[in-house]
């Protein structure tokens, strides 16, 4: 990391600006300026990473493009439809 350059800006104009700042600065150099915050998270959705065969991915990608959807949307839609038949 680069050496500390002044203080942490009071506000960043965008997430990109904050990212650029922290790309070249280390939080370890700013411990004395940081304040402890209490946060709570209410996670409503979970995402699981599942390996997919390359051929299946390419087929899903082609279908997604044709239907103006993302690969994730296509795979979730197809799996949901297929698994609903099994219930």
Secondary structure, DSSP 8 states (H G I E B T S, - for coil): -----S---S--SSHHHHHHHHHHS-GGGGGGG--------------------HHHHHHHHHHHHHTT--HHHHHHHHHHHHHHHT-
